[in-house]
């Protein structure tokens, strides 16, 4: 996950740095420093952040010659509904793509 991908993912989810920090259980300073490319992020911390974004519906698109990016697995409303179901012990959602 690149700093640009992290910014794109937050924008797609319409969440702030504080929201992501809470989701991933990391500090806002760590996220801000990484997003602004003023410092790296430990691999384990980067993995926690990436997993948090993925659990919110972000799919990371590799470089593959076309440019790295992100997309949403589900729209925001669907993600909220799935999270509610999963928190209640309901079915786990899968992407149809």
C-alpha positions, 0 to 999 in steps of 0.5 A, spaced: 500 500 500 503 506 497 501 513 501 497 515 494 493 508 495 492 510 502 489 517 501 485 514 495 482 509 499 480 514 505 477 519 500 473 513 497 470 511 504 469 518 505 473 517 512 478 522 516 485 520 518 482 519 525 477 514 523 482 510 520 487 511 526 481 508 530 479 502 525 486 500 525 488 502 532 494 506 530 496 513 531 493 519 527 501 522 526 503 515 523 498 515 518 499 523 516 506 522 516 505 516 511 500 519 507 504 526 506 510 521 505 514 524 510 516 517 513 515 510 512 511 505 516 513 499 519 510 493 515 506 490 521 503 497 521 502 498 514 498 491 514 494 493 520 492 499 516 491 495 509 487 490 513 482 495 516 481 499 509 480 492 506 475 490 511 471 497 510 470 495 502 477 497 499 480 493 494 487 495 492 489 495 485 497 493 483 501 497 479 501 492 473 503 497 468 497 501 469 498 505 475 496 502 482 490 504 485 484 502 489 476 501 488 470 499 493 468 492 493 461 495 495 458 501 496 458 505 503 451 503 504 452 495 503 459 495 507 455 498 513 449 493 512 454 487 511 458 490 518 452 490 521 450 483 519 457 480 521 457 484 528 450 480 529 453 473 527 450 474 520 453 472 513 459 474 511 459 478 504 463 476 498 464 480 492 460 478 486 466 480 481 
